[in-house]
Amino acid sequence: MTLTYIYADSTAVLGPLATFSEPHSYDLCDAHGKRLTVPNGWTVIKEESSQANHGPSDDDLMAIADAVREVAANHQSVENKSQGEVASENSPLGRRGHLRAVPS
């Protein structure tokens, strides 16, 4: 878990482990996170990490798929221009791209 101090609000936030370093943030083990005390007058906000939320969301996956399709379309248009061809709709890297859904 990560402890972040917000001095302007006299608040300490204890939440899931941060993915990047920030000033006034400190990574703690579970034992020290549970024993956290703050100065008098300060507020503690404890954000519980959701164990059910593992892996990327549907929005994340769609963003990746869209980015891959865009790169593939740009790559194909550059190839077609260099070869003097016109892109066809039946091209393997066309509208649908090359990604396929795989059941879990």
Secondary structure as UniProt FT lines:
FT   STRAND          2..6
FT   HELIX           7..9
FT   STRAND          11..15
FT   TURN            23..24
FT   STRAND          25..27
FT   HELIX           30..34
FT   TURN            40..41
FT   STRAND          43..46
FT   TURN            51..52
FT   HELIX           58..83
FT   TURN            89..90
FT   TURN            92..93
FT   TURN            95..96
//
